[in-house]
Amino acid sequence: MTMRSFKAALSLSTAASTTKKAGLCLLVGSVLFSGMAQAELGYPEKEELKFGFIKLTDMAPLAIAYEKGYFEDEGLYVTLEAQANWKVLLDRVIDGQLDGAHMLAGQPLGATIGYGTKAHIVTAFSMDLNGNGITVSNDVWAEMKKNIPHDADGKPVHPISASALKPVVDGYKAEGKPFKMGMVFPVSTHNYELRYWLAAGGIHPGYYAPAKGDTSGQINADALLSVTPPPQMPATMEAGTIHGYCVGEPWNQQAVFKGIGVPVITDYEIWKNNPEKVFGVSSNWAEENPNTHIRVVKAMIRAAKWLDENNNANRPEAVEILSRSDYVGADYDVIANSMTGTFEYEKGDKRDVPDFNVFFRHHATYPYYSDAIWYLTQMRRWGQIAEPQSDEWFMKTAKEVYRPDIYAQAAKTLIEDGLMTASEFPDFDKEDGFKAPQSEFIDGVTYDGKHPNDYLKSFKIGLKGDDQI
């Protein structure tokens, strides 16, 4: 029985005796909130909720939690609403028009430290791993291919380094023409992944200098990066306004289907199993609605598990749901190209990438401090954090934004409810919020979240130590 039917039952019983009402409440309450865990968690402070999202396949946990009734199981009645762009989405969470939203992993961090908009945003749920790609126009690809080794079947050898793009960019510069690429937002994973890939190939993506009023991110740049909303990426490239872009699905595969561009690399190949989106709420909302927050996280954990369980067996159904105009609204086949474990580069060059979209495996939903710190290091590397910061500052900031304590409450309640098992989660008694040092980056550099400043020193291109623009 849902909370909605519970309310209906109560309204029908208004003429009944007090004793009968009490009996009905006890009976329905036992169905709704059975078990000690449910009783301890308590009722949601707010039942009617509105969540925002951008039309990308990685909003899937929200769609599935809604469509499968997981929100209603928690006594929550959710409206999902597509937003025009990431700034509008963030602003509406801050001013309370939205209770929470599908967010770029860098958005809660950027807002909390005051880059762009100043507001304290928190996340207790990581929505997915991987899911992005970098696409270039057909003309750029034709030039890049000359610099890429091919296998015995004549197909390009992956992963493709940005060093293959460097002669193309150098050629544009020699002719006095700017080489332009799109990304979705200044604190987006796409911005940092694109910058990482370019810099690893010897192409400078430019610096920010907010203290000097320069937020273009194009100081000293070889390639000029600028913001383009995700659904507009293919058309913007086709018009020649940009020569390539980094975006989430389905907008890389859309370029392949339209025959206007070629995805050259996925973020899985740039940083294996990188964190991508998070679910963000304002810190005030989280403080005012602790039970509601935990219940939202519970529903989304269940949705993430459904998306990955039985070796992605549910993905075709998920693709059908996402293809609806209420959600992503792209063709089924375009979404299925990546969501079902494959990725098409050049037309006809379709390869297995089973972990291109990960929603639950590898503890994908857990909000690791080390993930937060990686994004902060990239903000520092490219000048969005203008001044040097101590390792302790990175840790303090990560803990202000990422809330594994709330996640653990939700997970433990799911275990006590019998809906999940302890083996599906990190060992909460031992977990410190840091992944082991990660070395599966395209440039081979190892990232240890406990030593962010040492990590920054390992890069040839980028700010480090006392550097300032």
Kinemage of the C-alpha trace (Angstrom):
@kinemage 1
@onewidth
@group {chain A} dominant
@subgroup {mainchain}
@vectorlist {calphas} color= white
{ca met a 1} P 0.000 0.000 0.000
{ca thr a 2} L 1.349 3.452 -0.908
{ca met a 3} L 1.148 6.649 1.134
{ca arg a 4} L -1.379 7.949 -1.387
{ca ser a 5} L -3.738 5.010 -0.737
{ca phe a 6} L -3.087 5.404 2.969
{ca lys a 7} L -4.326 9.003 2.787
{ca ala a 8} L -7.384 7.902 0.817
{ca ala a 9} L -8.167 5.236 3.395
{ca leu a 10} L -7.966 7.791 6.182
{ca ser a 11} L -10.311 10.198 4.400
{ca leu a 12} L -12.876 7.435 3.944
{ca ser a 13} L -12.795 6.653 7.652
{ca thr a 14} L -13.572 10.140 8.974
{ca ala a 15} L -17.012 9.019 10.191
{ca ala a 16} L -15.621 5.970 11.950
{ca ser a 17} L -14.967 5.751 15.650
{ca thr a 18} L -11.692 6.816 17.195
{ca thr a 19} L -10.964 3.194 17.962
{ca lys a 20} L -11.487 2.124 14.355
{ca lys a 21} L -9.320 5.000 13.107
{ca ala a 22} L -6.520 3.994 15.413
{ca gly a 23} L -6.796 0.404 14.264
{ca leu a 24} L -6.670 1.435 10.613
{ca cys a 25} L -3.617 3.645 11.200
{ca leu a 26} L -1.797 0.851 12.993
{ca leu a 27} L -2.641 -1.692 10.307
{ca val a 28} L -1.654 0.488 7.345
{ca gly a 29} L 1.359 1.832 9.194
{ca ser a 30} L 2.616 -1.693 9.734
{ca val a 31} L 2.415 -2.322 5.988
{ca leu a 32} L 4.037 0.968 5.030
{ca phe a 33} L 6.804 1.117 7.573
{ca ser a 34} L 7.341 -2.490 8.623
{ca gly a 35} L 10.451 -3.425 10.546
{ca met a 36} L 12.575 -1.619 13.089
{ca ala a 37} L 14.616 0.169 10.403
{ca gln a 38} L 11.540 1.838 8.944
{ca ala a 39} L 10.256 2.819 12.393
{ca glu a 40} L 13.646 4.281 13.346
{ca leu a 41} L 13.871 6.218 10.092
{ca gly a 42} L 10.497 7.860 10.611
{ca tyr a 43} L 8.117 9.554 8.229
{ca pro a 44} L 9.344 11.868 5.464
{ca glu a 45} L 9.185 15.515 6.472
{ca lys a 46} L 8.173 16.422 2.925
{ca glu a 47} L 6.227 14.075 0.664
{ca glu a 48} L 5.599 16.129 -2.486
{ca leu a 49} L 8.932 16.701 -4.257
{ca lys a 50} L 10.150 18.130 -7.549
{ca phe a 51} L 13.517 17.039 -8.958
{ca gly a 52} L 15.307 18.493 -11.967
{ca phe a 53} L 17.427 16.843 -14.621
{ca ile a 54} L 19.149 17.476 -17.933
{ca lys a 55} L 18.258 15.295 -20.926
{ca leu a 56} L 21.130 12.821 -20.676
{ca thr a 57} L 21.084 9.057 -20.237
{ca asp a 58} L 22.791 9.294 -16.854
{ca met a 59} L 19.633 10.771 -15.336
{ca ala a 60} L 18.385 7.164 -15.482
{ca pro a 61} L 18.338 6.495 -11.705
{ca leu a 62} L 15.747 9.250 -11.301
{ca ala a 63} L 13.579 7.939 -14.127
{ca ile a 64} L 13.768 4.351 -12.902
{ca ala a 65} L 13.089 5.241 -9.258
{ca tyr a 66} L 9.976 7.039 -10.502
{ca glu a 67} L 8.782 4.478 -13.044
{ca lys a 68} L 9.355 1.452 -10.792
{ca gly a 69} L 7.587 3.012 -7.815
{ca tyr a 70} L 10.655 3.140 -5.581
{ca phe a 71} L 9.924 6.737 -4.576
{ca glu a 72} L 6.349 5.853 -3.682
{ca asp a 73} L 7.606 2.887 -1.634
{ca glu a 74} L 9.271 5.517 0.527
{ca gly a 75} L 6.104 7.623 0.816
{ca leu a 76} L 7.434 10.185 -1.661
{ca tyr a 77} L 5.476 11.688 -4.545
{ca val a 78} L 7.971 12.987 -7.044
{ca thr a 79} L 7.676 15.136 -10.143
{ca leu a 80} L 10.625 14.996 -12.569
{ca glu a 81} L 11.208 18.066 -14.684
{ca ala a 82} L 13.747 18.630 -17.475
{ca gln a 83} L 15.760 21.851 -17.118
{ca ala a 84} L 17.051 24.170 -19.841
{ca asn a 85} L 20.703 24.034 -18.783
{ca trp a 86} L 22.976 23.349 -15.814
{ca lys a 87} L 22.942 26.936 -14.510
{ca val a 88} L 19.155 27.120 -14.459
{ca leu a 89} L 19.051 23.741 -12.728
{ca leu a 90} L 21.498 24.839 -10.013
{ca asp a 91} L 19.763 28.176 -9.475
{ca arg a 92} L 16.397 26.456 -9.020
{ca val a 93} L 17.838 24.089 -6.394
{ca ile a 94} L 19.324 27.064 -4.560
{ca asp a 95} L 16.114 29.124 -4.561
{ca gly a 96} L 13.931 26.143 -3.627
{ca gln a 97} L 11.971 25.738 -6.857
{ca leu a 98} L 13.538 22.270 -7.043
{ca asp a 99} L 14.013 20.000 -4.039
{ca gly a 100} L 17.040 18.400 -5.646
{ca ala a 101} L 18.556 17.560 -8.995
{ca his a 102} L 20.734 15.444 -11.246
{ca met a 103} L 23.964 17.470 -11.145
{ca leu a 104} L 27.439 17.568 -12.593
{ca ala a 105} L 29.847 16.173 -9.993
{ca gly a 106} L 31.665 19.501 -9.906
{ca gln a 107} L 28.540 21.613 -9.330
{ca pro a 108} L 28.070 21.081 -5.570
{ca leu a 109} L 31.804 21.626 -5.078
{ca gly a 110} L 31.997 24.707 -7.290
{ca ala a 111} L 28.968 26.306 -5.640
{ca thr a 112} L 30.169 25.544 -2.124
{ca ile a 113} L 33.604 27.130 -2.682
{ca gly a 114} L 31.957 30.077 -4.439
{ca tyr a 115} L 33.111 29.567 -8.018
{ca gly a 116} L 30.364 31.215 -10.059
{ca thr a 117} L 27.336 30.909 -7.792
{ca lys a 118} L 27.929 30.794 -4.034
{ca ala a 119} L 25.713 28.304 -2.192
{ca his a 120} L 26.278 25.292 0.028
{ca ile a 121} L 25.191 22.208 -1.920
{ca val a 122} L 25.654 18.631 -0.687
{ca thr a 123} L 25.462 15.205 -2.268
{ca ala a 124} L 24.884 11.827 -0.660
{ca phe a 125} L 24.519 9.860 -3.902
{ca ser a 126} L 26.736 9.368 -6.942
{ca met a 127} L 24.549 8.684 -9.972
{ca asp a 128} L 26.963 6.859 -12.273
{ca leu a 129} L 30.455 6.152 -13.555
{ca asn a 130} L 31.716 6.974 -17.051
{ca gly a 131} L 29.209 7.863 -19.790
{ca asn a 132} L 30.945 10.692 -21.693
{ca gly a 133} L 32.832 10.914 -24.956
{ca ile a 134} L 34.839 13.367 -27.045
{ca thr a 135} L 33.655 13.854 -30.621
{ca val a 136} L 35.305 15.769 -33.478
{ca ser a 137} L 33.923 16.887 -36.829
{ca asn a 138} L 34.448 14.782 -39.944
{ca asp a 139} L 36.997 17.267 -41.308
{ca val a 140} L 39.056 17.194 -38.109
{ca trp a 141} L 38.829 13.405 -37.960
{ca ala a 142} L 40.124 13.092 -41.521
{ca glu a 143} L 43.265 14.974 -40.452
{ca met a 144} L 43.607 13.188 -37.107
{ca lys a 145} L 43.477 9.749 -38.734
{ca lys a 146} L 46.787 10.423 -40.452
{ca asn a 147} L 48.443 10.447 -37.004
{ca ile a 148} L 46.765 7.345 -35.536
{ca pro a 149} L 48.091 3.768 -35.765
{ca his a 150} L 45.687 1.212 -37.262
{ca asp a 151} L 45.324 -2.495 -36.530
{ca ala a 152} L 45.475 -5.382 -38.990
{ca asp a 153} L 41.830 -4.818 -39.934
{ca gly a 154} L 42.493 -1.181 -40.730
{ca lys a 155} L 40.665 0.150 -37.671
{ca pro a 156} L 42.162 2.881 -35.461
{ca val a 157} L 43.936 1.615 -32.351
{ca his a 158} L 42.220 2.819 -29.173
{ca pro a 159} L 42.581 4.684 -26.881
{ca ile a 160} L 43.387 7.630 -29.137
{ca ser a 161} L 45.747 10.200 -27.659
{ca ala a 162} L 45.190 13.922 -28.156
{ca ser a 163} L 48.714 13.932 -29.579
{ca ala a 164} L 47.000 12.873 -32.819
{ca leu a 165} L 44.978 16.088 -32.661
{ca lys a 166} L 47.944 18.327 -31.872
{ca pro a 167} L 49.183 18.720 -35.495
{ca val a 168} L 45.636 19.707 -36.489
{ca val a 169} L 45.455 22.345 -33.734
{ca asp a 170} L 48.954 23.567 -34.629
{ca gly a 171} L 47.842 23.903 -38.257
{ca tyr a 172} L 44.898 26.069 -37.257
{ca lys a 173} L 47.182 28.280 -35.163
{ca ala a 174} L 49.672 28.624 -38.032
{ca glu a 175} L 46.836 29.894 -40.219
{ca gly a 176} L 45.675 32.310 -37.517
{ca lys a 177} L 42.408 30.414 -37.002
{ca pro a 178} L 41.030 29.470 -33.558
{ca phe a 179} L 40.404 25.797 -32.820
{ca lys a 180} L 37.180 25.632 -30.806
{ca met a 181} L 35.667 22.844 -28.729
{ca gly a 182} L 32.494 22.648 -26.669
{ca met a 183} L 31.890 21.383 -23.150
{ca val a 184} L 28.770 21.664 -21.062
{ca phe a 185} L 29.655 23.839 -18.047
{ca pro a 186} L 32.771 25.351 -16.431
{ca val a 187} L 32.677 22.951 -13.444
{ca ser a 188} L 31.511 19.930 -15.443
{ca thr a 189} L 33.222 16.580 -15.642
{ca his a 190} L 33.220 17.163 -19.401
{ca asn a 191} L 35.339 20.296 -19.033
{ca tyr a 192} L 37.883 18.535 -16.833
{ca glu a 193} L 37.965 15.341 -18.931
{ca leu a 194} L 38.409 17.305 -22.146
{ca arg a 195} L 41.160 19.397 -20.543
{ca tyr a 196} L 42.831 16.287 -19.136
{ca trp a 197} L 42.838 14.554 -22.530
{ca leu a 198} L 44.089 17.630 -24.393
{ca ala a 199} L 46.858 18.345 -21.875
{ca ala a 200} L 47.970 14.702 -21.864
{ca gly a 201} L 48.484 15.067 -25.623
{ca gly a 202} L 50.438 18.318 -25.320
{ca ile a 203} L 47.569 20.708 -26.158
{ca his a 204} L 47.097 23.519 -23.629
{ca pro a 205} L 43.364 23.987 -22.855
{ca gly a 206} L 43.812 27.372 -21.154
{ca tyr a 207} L 43.515 28.864 -17.684
{ca tyr a 208} L 40.817 30.668 -15.715
{ca ala a 209} L 41.671 33.812 -13.731
{ca pro a 210} L 38.569 34.651 -11.668
{ca ala a 211} L 40.484 37.114 -9.456
{ca lys a 212} L 41.167 39.158 -12.592
{ca gly a 213} L 37.634 38.844 -13.869
{ca asp a 214} L 38.561 36.377 -16.630
{ca thr a 215} L 36.294 33.339 -16.483
{ca ser a 216} L 36.703 32.384 -20.142
{ca gly a 217} L 39.164 29.597 -19.340
{ca gln a 218} L 41.100 30.506 -22.490
{ca ile a 219} L 44.257 32.177 -21.138
{ca asn a 220} L 47.330 30.673 -22.918
{ca ala a 221} L 45.031 28.193 -24.678
{ca asp a 222} L 45.914 26.209 -27.805
{ca ala a 223} L 42.304 24.981 -28.033
{ca leu a 224} L 39.492 27.342 -27.039
{ca leu a 225} L 36.867 25.660 -24.872
{ca ser a 226} L 33.410 27.156 -24.355
{ca val a 227} L 29.998 26.136 -23.009
{ca thr a 228} L 27.359 24.544 -25.258
{ca pro a 229} L 24.191 22.870 -23.854
{ca pro a 230} L 24.348 19.076 -24.409
{ca pro a 231} L 21.385 18.654 -26.809
{ca gln a 232} L 22.782 21.442 -28.998
{ca met a 233} L 26.263 19.948 -29.387
{ca pro a 234} L 25.741 18.061 -32.677
{ca ala a 235} L 23.985 20.950 -34.438
{ca thr a 236} L 26.578 23.464 -33.199
{ca met a 237} L 29.391 21.324 -34.572
{ca glu a 238} L 27.543 20.700 -37.827
{ca ala a 239} L 27.214 24.481 -38.245
{ca gly a 240} L 30.990 24.824 -37.870
{ca thr a 241} L 30.803 26.939 -34.711
{ca ile a 242} L 32.884 24.329 -32.850
{ca his a 243} L 35.230 21.649 -34.187
{ca gly a 244} L 34.518 19.080 -31.511
{ca tyr a 245} L 33.031 18.599 -28.067
{ca cys a 246} L 32.915 16.562 -24.879
{ca val a 247} L 29.427 15.531 -23.780
{ca gly a 248} L 27.404 12.725 -22.242
{ca glu a 249} L 25.220 10.328 -24.145
{ca pro a 250} L 23.321 10.188 -26.366
{ca trp a 251} L 24.912 13.228 -28.018
{ca asn a 252} L 28.148 11.551 -29.149
{ca gln a 253} L 26.274 8.678 -30.743
{ca gln a 254} L 23.896 11.198 -32.285
{ca ala a 255} L 26.830 12.608 -34.273
{ca val a 256} L 27.555 9.106 -35.616
{ca phe a 257} L 23.913 8.496 -36.561
{ca lys a 258} L 23.714 11.869 -38.306
{ca gly a 259} L 27.035 11.290 -40.045
{ca ile a 260} L 28.470 14.636 -38.921
{ca gly a 261} L 31.280 13.576 -36.588
{ca val a 262} L 33.334 10.830 -34.972
{ca pro a 263} L 33.710 10.099 -31.248
{ca val a 264} L 37.453 9.592 -30.759
{ca ile a 265} L 37.586 8.557 -27.106
{ca thr a 266} L 35.320 7.804 -24.147
{ca asp a 267} L 35.927 9.026 -20.629
{ca tyr a 268} L 36.290 5.356 -19.624
{ca glu a 269} L 39.508 5.445 -21.647
{ca ile a 270} L 40.606 8.780 -20.164
{ca trp a 271} L 39.989 7.718 -16.536
{ca lys a 272} L 38.606 4.234 -16.029
{ca asn a 273} L 35.445 4.225 -13.902
{ca asn a 274} L 35.429 7.944 -13.266
{ca pro a 275} L 32.535 9.439 -11.254
{ca glu a 276} L 30.177 11.417 -13.459
{ca lys a 277} L 26.914 12.861 -12.057
{ca val a 278} L 25.604 13.240 -8.497
{ca phe a 279} L 22.255 13.972 -6.888
{ca gly a 280} L 22.499 17.391 -5.232
{ca val a 281} L 20.394 19.255 -2.686
{ca ser a 282} L 20.967 22.440 -0.743
{ca ser a 283} L 22.474 21.951 2.713
{ca asn a 284} L 19.465 23.770 4.218
{ca trp a 285} L 17.078 21.360 2.505
{ca ala a 286} L 19.102 18.400 3.786
{ca glu a 287} L 19.014 19.748 7.349
{ca glu a 288} L 15.272 20.426 7.215
{ca asn a 289} L 14.366 17.063 5.616
{ca pro a 290} L 16.725 14.381 6.948
{ca asn a 291} L 14.255 11.492 6.719
{ca thr a 292} L 13.112 12.566 3.263
{ca his a 293} L 16.723 12.790 2.089
{ca ile a 294} L 17.538 9.285 3.284
{ca arg a 295} L 14.408 7.933 1.617
{ca val a 296} L 15.298 9.616 -1.680
{ca val a 297} L 18.742 8.011 -1.553
{ca lys a 298} L 17.190 4.629 -0.736
{ca ala a 299} L 14.941 4.804 -3.799
{ca met a 300} L 17.798 5.819 -6.077
{ca ile a 301} L 20.101 3.072 -4.798
{ca arg a 302} L 17.398 0.557 -5.703
{ca ala a 303} L 17.054 2.135 -9.148
{ca ala a 304} L 20.810 2.000 -9.735
{ca lys a 305} L 20.893 -1.681 -8.778
{ca trp a 306} L 17.991 -2.414 -11.153
{ca leu a 307} L 19.883 -0.719 -13.999
{ca asp a 308} L 22.969 -2.935 -13.559
{ca glu a 309} L 21.596 -6.207 -12.223
{ca asn a 310} L 21.790 -9.508 -14.105
{ca asn a 311} L 24.574 -8.230 -16.335
{ca asn a 312} L 22.575 -5.215 -17.553
{ca ala a 313} L 19.561 -7.357 -18.457
{ca asn a 314} L 17.190 -4.468 -17.726
{ca arg a 315} L 18.944 -1.994 -20.018
{ca pro a 316} L 16.628 -2.475 -23.047
{ca glu a 317} L 13.641 -1.561 -20.860
{ca ala a 318} L 15.611 1.373 -19.440
{ca val a 319} L 16.382 2.572 -22.972
{ca glu a 320} L 12.685 2.484 -23.858
{ca ile a 321} L 11.891 4.581 -20.785
{ca leu a 322} L 14.686 7.080 -21.465
{ca ser a 323} L 13.690 7.465 -25.114
{ca arg a 324} L 10.348 8.973 -24.038
{ca ser a 325} L 10.014 12.719 -24.536
{ca asp a 326} L 9.546 13.229 -20.792
{ca tyr a 327} L 13.120 12.048 -20.214
{ca val a 328} L 15.920 12.123 -22.819
{ca gly a 329} L 13.712 12.063 -25.880
{ca ala a 330} L 16.284 10.674 -28.324
{ca asp a 331} L 15.721 7.708 -30.648
{ca tyr a 332} L 15.780 4.289 -29.003
{ca asp a 333} L 18.648 3.083 -31.209
{ca val a 334} L 20.794 6.123 -30.419
{ca ile a 335} L 20.417 5.628 -26.664
{ca ala a 336} L 20.825 1.853 -26.911
{ca asn a 337} L 24.177 2.227 -28.681
{ca ser a 338} L 25.916 3.043 -25.401
{ca met a 339} L 23.417 1.983 -22.713
{ca thr a 340} L 23.512 -1.658 -23.766
{ca gly a 341} L 27.289 -2.032 -23.510
{ca thr a 342} L 28.570 -1.015 -26.927
{ca phe a 343} L 29.952 2.203 -28.372
{ca glu a 344} L 30.202 3.206 -32.008
{ca tyr a 345} L 33.176 5.323 -33.051
{ca glu a 346} L 33.392 5.710 -36.816
{ca lys a 347} L 30.215 4.577 -38.543
{ca gly a 348} L 30.307 0.776 -38.493
{ca asp a 349} L 33.141 0.617 -35.943
{ca lys a 350} L 31.083 -0.588 -33.008
{ca arg a 351} L 33.027 -1.988 -30.047
{ca asp a 352} L 32.109 -3.634 -26.769
{ca val a 353} L 32.398 -1.252 -23.816
{ca pro a 354} L 30.387 -3.071 -21.116
{ca asp a 355} L 31.197 -0.488 -18.460
{ca phe a 356} L 30.539 2.596 -20.571
{ca asn a 357} L 27.510 3.306 -18.346
{ca val a 358} L 27.815 2.012 -14.775
{ca phe a 359} L 25.126 2.815 -12.245
{ca phe a 360} L 25.750 0.370 -9.362
{ca arg a 361} L 28.754 -1.855 -9.999
{ca his a 362} L 32.099 -0.898 -8.464
{ca his a 363} L 30.242 0.918 -5.631
{ca ala a 364} L 29.264 3.544 -8.199
{ca thr a 365} L 26.591 5.096 -5.964
{ca tyr a 366} L 28.880 5.753 -2.974
{ca pro a 367} L 30.016 9.404 -2.605
{ca tyr a 368} L 33.772 9.006 -2.119
{ca tyr a 369} L 35.773 11.914 -0.710
{ca ser a 370} L 38.555 11.023 -3.135
{ca asp a 371} L 36.196 11.663 -6.067
{ca ala a 372} L 35.407 15.113 -4.705
{ca ile a 373} L 39.087 15.889 -4.202
{ca trp a 374} L 39.932 14.912 -7.796
{ca tyr a 375} L 37.489 17.528 -9.071
{ca leu a 376} L 38.950 20.097 -6.702
{ca thr a 377} L 42.459 19.323 -7.999
{ca gln a 378} L 41.285 20.025 -11.538
{ca met a 379} L 39.704 23.301 -10.444
{ca arg a 380} L 43.065 24.248 -8.985
{ca arg a 381} L 45.008 22.938 -11.993
{ca trp a 382} L 43.133 25.198 -14.417
{ca gly a 383} L 42.880 28.282 -12.198
{ca gln a 384} L 39.269 28.135 -11.005
{ca ile a 385} L 40.810 27.844 -7.546
{ca ala a 386} L 43.150 30.787 -7.991
{ca glu a 387} L 45.396 30.415 -4.962
{ca pro a 388} L 47.349 27.471 -3.529
{ca gln a 389} L 45.499 25.388 -0.952
{ca ser a 390} L 46.737 22.876 1.615
{ca asp a 391} L 45.927 19.166 1.491
{ca glu a 392} L 43.843 19.761 4.621
{ca trp a 393} L 41.740 22.344 2.765
{ca phe a 394} L 40.952 19.823 0.018
{ca met a 395} L 39.844 17.285 2.647
{ca lys a 396} L 37.749 19.794 4.602
{ca thr a 397} L 35.978 20.975 1.448
{ca ala a 398} L 35.254 17.425 0.311
{ca lys a 399} L 33.681 16.619 3.685
{ca glu a 400} L 31.498 19.726 3.558
{ca val a 401} L 29.951 18.577 0.279
{ca tyr a 402} L 30.092 14.777 0.051
{ca arg a 403} L 27.953 12.982 2.643
{ca pro a 404} L 28.728 9.261 2.829
{ca asp a 405} L 27.164 9.267 6.316
{ca ile a 406} L 23.716 9.894 4.817
{ca tyr a 407} L 24.372 7.286 2.127
{ca ala a 408} L 25.334 4.717 4.786
{ca gln a 409} L 22.076 5.348 6.680
{ca ala a 410} L 20.094 4.701 3.510
{ca ala a 411} L 22.077 1.577 2.649
{ca lys a 412} L 21.806 0.094 6.134
{ca thr a 413} L 18.041 0.642 6.106
{ca leu a 414} L 17.777 -1.147 2.760
{ca ile a 415} L 19.755 -4.057 4.229
{ca glu a 416} L 17.497 -4.177 7.296
{ca asp a 417} L 14.445 -4.016 5.012
{ca gly a 418} L 15.728 -7.143 3.258
{ca leu a 419} L 15.916 -5.325 -0.086
{ca met a 420} L 19.722 -5.363 -0.365
{ca thr a 421} L 22.630 -7.236 1.187
{ca ala a 422} L 25.684 -5.902 3.004
{ca ser a 423} L 27.947 -7.423 0.341
{ca glu a 424} L 26.541 -4.969 -2.215
{ca phe a 425} L 27.996 -1.979 -0.355
{ca pro a 426} L 31.360 -0.860 0.983
{ca asp a 427} L 32.211 -2.121 4.459
{ca phe a 428} L 30.896 0.863 6.373
{ca asp a 429} L 32.814 -0.084 9.535
{ca lys a 430} L 36.114 0.216 7.665
{ca glu a 431} L 35.370 2.635 4.820
{ca asp a 432} L 37.277 5.940 5.072
{ca gly a 433} L 35.889 7.488 1.885
{ca phe a 434} L 39.062 7.101 -0.160
{ca lys a 435} L 39.570 4.779 -3.086
{ca ala a 436} L 42.955 3.113 -3.373
{ca pro a 437} L 45.399 5.107 -5.553
{ca gln a 438} L 44.137 5.003 -9.144
{ca ser a 439} L 46.523 4.637 -12.082
{ca glu a 440} L 44.204 3.870 -15.004
{ca phe a 441} L 44.403 7.300 -16.622
{ca ile a 442} L 45.306 7.830 -20.269
{ca asp a 443} L 48.642 9.433 -19.289
{ca gly a 444} L 49.541 6.784 -16.705
{ca val a 445} L 49.667 9.297 -13.835
{ca thr a 446} L 48.578 7.851 -10.472
{ca tyr a 447} L 45.992 9.716 -8.417
{ca asp a 448} L 46.009 9.439 -4.615
{ca gly a 449} L 43.231 11.538 -3.099
{ca lys a 450} L 45.080 11.802 0.209
{ca his a 451} L 47.897 13.785 -1.430
{ca pro a 452} L 46.275 16.275 -3.827
{ca asn a 453} L 49.184 18.727 -4.048
{ca asp a 454} L 51.677 15.979 -4.892
{ca tyr a 455} L 49.251 14.871 -7.600
{ca leu a 456} L 49.149 18.360 -9.099
{ca lys a 457} L 52.954 18.469 -9.206
{ca ser a 458} L 52.968 15.416 -11.489
{ca phe a 459} L 51.537 17.334 -14.473
{ca lys a 460} L 53.619 19.187 -17.033
{ca ile a 461} L 50.704 21.440 -18.016
{ca gly a 462} L 48.675 23.088 -15.259
{ca leu a 463} L 49.015 25.159 -12.088
{ca lys a 464} L 50.766 23.662 -9.090
{ca gly a 465} L 52.390 24.753 -5.842
{ca asp a 466} L 52.379 28.540 -5.531
{ca asp a 467} L 51.488 29.187 -9.202
{ca gln a 468} L 48.926 31.893 -9.844
{ca ile a 469} L 47.617 33.542 -13.023
